[in-house]
């Protein structure tokens, strides 16, 4: 699955998840996963647009790593929702 960074500034990033119909359940699971990360201060998932707003502390690379693990790593349990 691919995602695109739509906008970013220091400590904030807006990402669009491509080719996936974001249901309320998928949005809740992704938001919970991201909000439990130490790198990410706050995450908000908008299921209608498929966008994710992330406020992070530390490096951009850390936030991108957490996001990529949530979308691509089968060990997180999240990938199964995208089948």
LUMNUDREN-374367 format. One line per 2 residues: their letters; for each residue x, y, z of N, C-alpha, C, CB. Coordinates in Angstrom, 1 decimal. Each point is the difference from the previous one (the first is absolute). Glycine has a CB too. Example, Ala and Ser with C-alpha at 12.3 -4.5 7.8 and 13.67 -1.06 7.14 Angstrom:
LUMNUDREN-374367
as = 13.2/-5.7/7.8/-0.9/1.2/0.0/0.9/1.2/0.0/-1.9/-1.2/1.2  1.5/2.3/-1.9/0.9/1.1/0.0/-0.8/1.1/0.8/1.2/-0.6/-2.2;
This chain:
LUMNUDREN-374367
xx = 0.8/-1.2/0.0/-0.8/1.2/0.0/0.9/1.2/0.0/-1.9/-1.2/1.2  1.5/2.2/-1.9/0.7/1.3/-0.1/-0.6/1.1/0.8/0.8/-0.7/-2.3;
xx = 0.0/1.6/2.7/-0.5/1.3/0.6/0.8/1.1/-0.6/-0.8/-1.2/2.2  0.2/2.4/-2.2/0.6/1.2/-0.5/0.0/1.1/1.0/-0.8/-0.7/-2.3;
xx = 1.9/1.3/2.5/0.1/1.2/0.9/-0.6/1.2/-0.8/2.0/-1.0/1.3  -3.1/1.5/-0.8/-0.7/1.1/-0.6/0.6/1.3/0.4/-2.1/-1.3/-0.1;
xx = 2.5/1.4/1.4/0.5/1.3/0.5/0.8/-0.3/1.3/-2.0/1.3/-1.0  3.0/-0.6/1.2/0.8/-0.1/1.2/0.6/1.3/0.4/0.4/-2.4/-0.5;
xx = -0.3/2.6/1.8/0.8/1.1/0.6/0.6/-0.6/1.2/-1.5/1.8/-0.9  2.3/-1.0/1.6/0.7/-0.5/1.2/-0.9/-0.6/1.0/1.8/1.8/-0.4;
xx = -1.7/-3.1/0.7/-0.8/-0.6/1.0/-1.3/-0.5/-0.5/1.2/1.3/1.6  -1.6/-1.0/-2.8/-1.4/-0.4/-0.5/0.2/-0.6/-1.4/-1.1/1.8/1.4;
xx = 0.1/-2.7/-1.7/0.0/-0.6/-1.3/-1.4/-0.5/-0.3/2.4/-0.8/0.3  -2.8/1.1/-1.5/-1.3/-0.5/-0.5/0.3/-1.0/-1.1/-1.3/2.1/0.6;
xx = 0.7/-3.4/-0.4/0.3/-1.1/-0.9/-1.3/-0.5/-0.6/2.1/-0.6/1.3  -2.1/0.2/-2.5/-1.2/-0.6/-0.6/0.3/-1.4/-0.3/-0.7/2.2/-1.0;
xx = -0.2/-3.1/1.5/0.2/-1.5/-0.3/-0.7/-0.3/-1.3/0.1/-0.5/2.5  0.6/0.0/-3.5/-0.5/-0.2/-1.3/-0.6/-1.3/-0.2/1.7/1.5/-0.8;
xx = -2.7/-1.6/-0.1/-0.6/-1.3/-0.4/-0.6/-0.8/1.1/1.7/0.0/-1.8  -2.2/0.6/2.8/-0.7/-0.6/1.0/-1.3/0.7/0.4/2.2/-0.9/0.9;
xx = -3.3/0.2/-0.8/-1.2/0.7/0.5/0.1/-0.1/1.6/-1.4/-0.6/-2.1  1.6/1.8/2.7/0.2/0.1/1.4/-1.4/-0.1/0.7/2.1/1.4/-0.3;
xx = -2.3/-2.5/1.0/-1.2/-0.1/0.8/0.2/0.6/1.4/-0.7/-2.1/-1.3  -0.3/2.3/2.0/0.1/0.5/1.4/0.8/-0.9/0.9/-2.2/1.1/-0.3;
xx = 2.1/-2.4/0.1/0.7/-1.0/0.8/1.5/0.1/-0.4/-2.0/-1.5/0.1  2.4/1.6/-1.4/1.3/0.1/-0.4/0.7/1.3/0.5/-0.5/-1.4/-2.0;
xx = -0.3/2.4/2.0/0.5/1.3/0.5/0.3/0.0/1.5/-1.3/1.1/-1.9  0.4/-1.8/2.6/0.2/-0.1/1.5/1.2/-0.8/0.3/-2.5/0.2/0.3;
xx = 2.7/-1.3/-1.0/1.1/-0.9/0.3/1.3/0.7/-0.3/-1.4/-2.0/-0.5  1.5/2.7/-0.7/1.2/0.7/-0.3/0.3/1.2/0.9/-0.4/-0.6/-2.4;
xx = -0.6/1.3/2.8/0.1/1.1/0.9/0.5/-0.5/1.4/-1.8/1.3/-1.2  1.3/-2.4/1.7/0.4/-0.5/1.3/1.5/-0.5/-0.1/-2.4/-0.7/0.5;
xx = 2.7/0.1/-1.6/1.4/-0.5/-0.1/1.0/1.2/0.0/-0.8/-2.0/-1.3  0.5/3.0/0.5/0.9/1.2/-0.1/0.0/0.7/1.3/-0.5/0.2/-2.4;
xx = -0.6/0.0/3.1/0.0/0.7/1.3/0.8/-0.7/1.1/-2.2/1.0/-0.7  2.4/-2.3/0.6/0.7/-0.7/1.0/1.5/0.0/-0.3/-2.0/-1.4/0.4;
xx = 2.5/2.0/-1.4/1.4/0.1/-0.3/0.7/1.1/0.8/-0.5/-0.9/-2.3  1.7/0.7/2.7/0.7/1.0/0.8/0.4/1.2/-0.9/0.9/-1.8/1.5;
xx = -0.7/1.6/-2.8/0.5/1.1/-0.9/-1.2/0.9/-0.3/1.8/-1.5/-0.9  -3.0/1.0/0.8/-1.1/0.8/-0.5/-0.8/0.6/1.2/-0.2/-1.5/-2.0;
xx = 0.1/2.8/2.1/-0.7/0.6/1.0/-1.6/-0.1/-0.1/1.9/1.6/0.2  -2.3/-1.4/-1.4/-1.5/-0.1/-0.3/-0.2/-0.4/-1.5/-0.5/1.7/1.9;
xx = -0.4/-2.6/-2.1/-0.4/-0.4/-1.3/-1.5/0.1/-0.2/2.0/-1.5/-0.2  -2.5/1.9/-0.9/-1.4/0.1/-0.3/-0.2/-0.6/-1.4/-0.4/2.0/1.5;
xx = -0.5/-2.9/-1.6/-0.3/-0.7/-1.3/-1.4/0.5/-0.5/1.5/-2.0/0.6  -1.5/2.5/-1.8/-1.3/0.4/-0.6/-0.5/-1.1/-1.0/0.6/2.5/0.3;
xx = -1.6/-3.2/0.1/-0.4/-1.2/-0.8/-0.6/0.4/-1.4/-0.3/-1.3/2.1  -0.3/2.5/-2.1/-0.7/0.4/-1.3/1.0/0.3/-1.1/-1.9/0.9/1.3;
xx = 3.0/-0.3/-0.9/1.0/0.4/-1.0/1.2/-1.0/-0.1/-0.6/2.4/0.4  0.8/-3.2/0.6/1.1/-1.0/0.1/1.3/0.7/0.4/-1.1/-1.3/-1.7;
xx = 1.0/2.5/2.3/1.1/0.7/0.5/0.4/-0.2/1.4/-0.6/1.7/-1.7  1.8/-1.6/2.0/0.5/-0.1/1.4/0.8/1.2/0.4/0.1/-2.5/-0.2;
xx = -0.5/3.2/1.2/0.8/1.1/0.6/0.8/-0.4/1.1/-1.8/1.6/-0.7  3.1/-1.4/0.6/0.9/-0.5/1.1/0.8/1.2/0.5/0.2/-2.2/-1.1;
xx = -0.2/2.3/2.5/0.9/1.0/0.7/1.0/-0.9/0.7/-1.8/1.8/0.3  3.1/-1.5/-0.6/1.0/-0.9/0.5/1.1/0.9/0.7/-0.4/-1.7/-1.8;
xx = 1.2/1.0/2.7/1.1/0.6/0.6/1.3/-0.7/-0.4/-1.4/0.7/2.0  2.5/0.0/-2.1/1.2/-0.7/-0.4/0.1/0.1/-1.5/-0.1/-1.5/1.9;
xx = 0.7/0.5/-2.5/0.4/0.1/-1.4/-1.2/-0.4/-0.9/2.4/-0.5/0.6  -2.4/1.0/-1.8/-1.0/-0.4/-1.0/0.2/-1.5/-0.4/0.0/2.4/-0.9;
xx = 1.2/-2.8/0.9/0.3/-1.4/-0.3/-0.7/-1.0/1.0/2.2/0.7/-1.1  -2.2/-0.3/2.3/-0.7/-0.8/1.0/-1.5/-0.1/-0.2/1.7/0.6/1.6;
xx = -2.3/0.5/-2.0/-1.5/0.0/-0.2/-0.3/-0.8/-1.3/-0.2/2.2/1.1  1.0/-2.1/-2.1/-0.2/-0.7/-1.3/0.2/-1.5/0.3/0.8/1.9/-1.4;
xx = 0.2/-2.3/2.2/0.2/-1.4/0.4/-1.2/-0.6/0.7/2.4/0.5/0.2  -3.0/0.2/0.8/-1.2/-0.5/0.7/-1.1/-0.1/-1.0/0.8/1.1/2.1;
xx = -1.0/-0.1/-3.0/-1.1/-0.1/-0.9/0.2/-1.2/-1.0/-0.3/2.5/0.2  1.5/-2.7/-0.7/0.2/-1.1/-0.9/-0.2/-1.3/0.7/1.6/1.4/-1.3;
xx = -1.2/-1.5/2.5/-0.2/-1.3/0.7/-1.5/-0.3/0.2/2.2/0.3/1.2  -3.0/0.8/-0.9/-1.4/-0.2/0.2/-0.7/-0.4/-1.3/0.1/1.7/1.8;
xx = 0.4/-1.3/-2.9/-0.7/-0.3/-1.3/0.5/-1.2/-0.7/-0.4/2.4/-0.2  1.7/-2.8/0.4/0.6/-1.0/-0.8/0.5/-1.2/0.8/0.7/1.7/-1.5;
xx = -0.6/-1.7/2.8/0.5/-1.1/0.8/-1.1/-0.9/0.5/1.9/1.5/0.7  -1.9/-2.7/-1.1/-1.1/-0.9/0.4/0.1/-0.3/1.5/0.1/-1.0/-2.2;
xx = 1.0/1.3/2.9/0.1/-0.2/1.4/-0.9/0.9/0.9/2.3/-0.8/-0.4  -2.7/1.9/-0.2/-0.8/1.0/0.7/-1.5/-0.4/0.1/1.6/1.8/-0.7;
xx = -2.0/-2.7/-0.2/-1.4/-0.4/0.0/-0.9/0.9/-0.8/0.4/-1.0/2.3  0.2/2.1/-2.8/-0.8/1.0/-0.7/-0.2/-0.4/-1.4/0.8/1.8/1.6;
xx = 0.2/-2.4/-2.2/0.0/-0.3/-1.5/-1.1/-0.9/-0.4/2.5/0.3/0.0  -2.9/-1.2/0.9/-1.1/-0.9/-0.3/-1.3/0.6/-0.3/1.2/-1.5/1.5;
xx = -1.4/2.8/-1.0/-1.2/0.6/-0.3/-0.1/0.5/-1.5/-0.1/0.7/2.4  1.2/-0.6/-3.0/0.1/0.5/-1.4/0.0/-1.2/-0.9/1.1/2.0/0.7;
x = -1.0/-3.2/-0.2/-0.1/-1.3/-0.7/0.7/0.1/-1.3/-2.0/-0.4/1.0;
